[in-house]
């Protein structure tokens, strides 16, 4: 029994290493023109890293990409924004706003974009302008549905309020990301 456990752990480590190598190989095939090559997932061919959200109200996060691996975390908040950093088969390596994470089964994730407010008293404004009227204030940890994003602002809706929030106050959106 002990050997079987060691063998499974070794296999899981091997699978994780293959996943990382496949991701690096994909990056190496990118633009050789000196510009930073965009990483692509070996399974989905979607950009890495990318943001998604937790579809379920609870999701087990494992040490490796299989049911054989130990559960390290349980994310317990539906719509929680997560960053996908790697792919292996039906598994995605994700991390939360604190950098905690691991491997989660892909059906527990959604492409619906959400973002988390990072500071208490964050203003939701009527326009993407620091001088625009405040329509609501949000506490740290509030999760809202992500809408349009311009260079420094994103429109979110949370708790019945809609407004523009400075990107610097959000986790779950790329610094240079533009959304229509």
C-alpha positions in Angstrom: 0.0 0.0 0.0 2.8 2.4 0.9 4.5 1.8 -2.5 1.3 2.5 -4.3 1.0 5.9 -2.6 4.5 6.8 -3.5 4.0 5.7 -7.1 0.8 7.8 -7.4 2.6 10.9 -6.0 5.5 10.4 -8.3 3.1 10.0 -11.3 1.3 13.2 -10.2 4.6 15.1 -10.0 5.5 13.8 -13.4 2.2 15.0 -14.9 2.6 18.4 -13.3 6.2 18.7 -14.8 4.8 17.7 -18.2 2.2 20.4 -18.0 4.7 23.0 -17.1 7.0 21.9 -19.9 4.2 22.0 -22.4 3.3 25.5 -21.3 6.9 26.6 -21.6 7.2 25.0 -25.1 4.0 26.8 -26.2 5.6 30.1 -25.0 8.8 29.4 -26.9 6.8 29.0 -30.1 5.4 32.5 -29.7 6.5 35.7 -31.4 10.2 35.7 -32.0 10.2 39.4 -33.0 11.5 40.6 -29.6 8.0 41.4 -28.3 6.9 39.5 -25.2 5.4 36.2 -26.3 1.9 35.5 -25.0 1.7 32.2 -23.2 -1.1 29.9 -24.4 -2.6 27.0 -22.6 -1.5 23.6 -24.0 -5.1 22.3 -23.8 -7.4 25.3 -24.6 -5.0 27.5 -26.5 -6.4 30.4 -24.3 -4.0 33.0 -22.9 -2.1 32.3 -19.7 -2.4 33.7 -17.2 -6.1 34.6 -17.6 -8.9 35.3 -15.2 -12.0 33.2 -14.6 -14.5 32.8 -11.7 -15.6 30.0 -9.5 -18.9 28.6 -10.9 -19.8 26.5 -7.9 -20.3 27.6 -4.3 -17.5 25.3 -3.3 -14.4 24.0 -5.1 -11.7 21.6 -4.0 -8.2 22.8 -4.9 -5.7 19.9 -5.1 -1.9 19.7 -4.9 -1.8 18.1 -8.4 -4.0 17.6 -11.5 -5.9 14.5 -10.5 -8.3 13.2 -7.9 -5.4 11.2 -6.4 -3.8 14.4 -5.1 -4.5 15.8 -1.6 -7.0 18.7 -1.3 -5.0 21.7 -0.1 -7.8 24.3 -0.2 -11.5 24.6 -0.6 -12.6 27.8 -2.2 -16.1 28.6 -0.7 -17.3 31.7 -2.5 -19.3 31.5 -5.7 -18.1 34.0 -8.4 -14.7 34.4 -6.7 -12.2 35.6 -9.3 -9.3 33.3 -9.9 -6.2 33.5 -12.1 -5.5 30.4 -14.3 -1.7 29.9 -14.6 -1.5 26.4 -16.2 -3.5 23.6 -17.8 -3.3 19.8 -17.8 -6.1 17.8 -19.4 -9.4 18.8 -17.6 -7.5 20.5 -14.7 -6.5 24.1 -14.3 -4.0 25.5 -11.9 -5.5 28.6 -10.3 -4.6 31.1 -7.6 -6.7 33.6 -5.7 -5.9 37.2 -4.8 -3.6 36.1 -2.0 -1.6 33.8 -4.3 -3.1 30.7 -2.7 -4.2 27.9 -5.0 -3.6 24.7 -6.8 -5.3 22.4 -9.3 -9.1 22.5 -9.8 -11.4 20.6 -12.1 -12.4 22.7 -15.1 -16.2 22.3 -14.7 -16.0 24.2 -11.4 -14.8 27.3 -13.3 -16.7 29.9 -15.4 -15.6 32.3 -18.1 -17.9 34.9 -16.6 -15.6 37.6 -15.3 -15.7 39.0 -11.8 -13.4 41.3 -9.9 -12.7 41.8 -6.2 -12.5 45.1 -4.4 -9.1 45.3 -2.6 -9.6 48.3 -0.2 -12.3 49.5 2.1 -14.2 52.5 1.1 -13.6 52.1 -2.7 -15.7 54.5 -4.6 -18.0 53.4 -7.5 -18.3 56.4 -9.7 -20.8 57.4 -12.4 -18.1 57.8 -15.0 -14.5 56.6 -15.4 -13.2 59.8 -13.9 -11.7 60.5 -10.4 -13.9 63.7 -10.2 -17.1 61.9 -11.2 -19.9 61.6 -8.5 -19.7 58.6 -6.2 -22.7 56.3 -6.6 -21.7 53.8 -4.0 -18.8 52.7 -1.8 -17.6 49.1 -1.4 -15.7 47.3 1.3 -12.6 45.2 0.7 -13.6 41.7 -0.5 -16.7 42.6 -2.3 -17.0 40.7 -5.6 -18.7 42.3 -8.5 -19.5 41.3 -12.1 -16.9 42.9 -14.4 -18.2 44.9 -17.4 -16.4 47.4 -19.7 -12.8 48.3 -19.0 -10.9 51.3 -20.3 -7.1 51.9 -19.6 -7.5 52.9 -15.9 -11.1 52.1 -15.0 -13.6 49.2 -15.1 -17.3 49.2 -14.7 -18.6 46.7 -12.2 -22.0 45.8 -10.7 -22.2 44.5 -7.1 -25.0 44.4 -4.6 -27.4 46.3 -6.8 -25.0 49.1 -7.5 -23.2 49.8 -10.8 -20.3 52.1 -11.3 -16.8 52.7 -12.4 -13.8 51.6 -10.2 -10.2 52.4 -10.7 -8.3 49.3 -11.9 -5.7 49.8 -9.2 -8.5 49.0 -6.6 -9.5 45.7 -8.3 -8.2 42.1 -8.4 -9.3 40.0 -11.3 -8.5 42.2 -14.2 -5.2 42.7 -16.1 -3.5 46.1 -15.8 -3.5 46.6 -19.6 -6.8 44.8 -20.2 -9.5 46.6 -22.3 -13.0 45.2 -22.4 -16.0 46.4 -24.3 
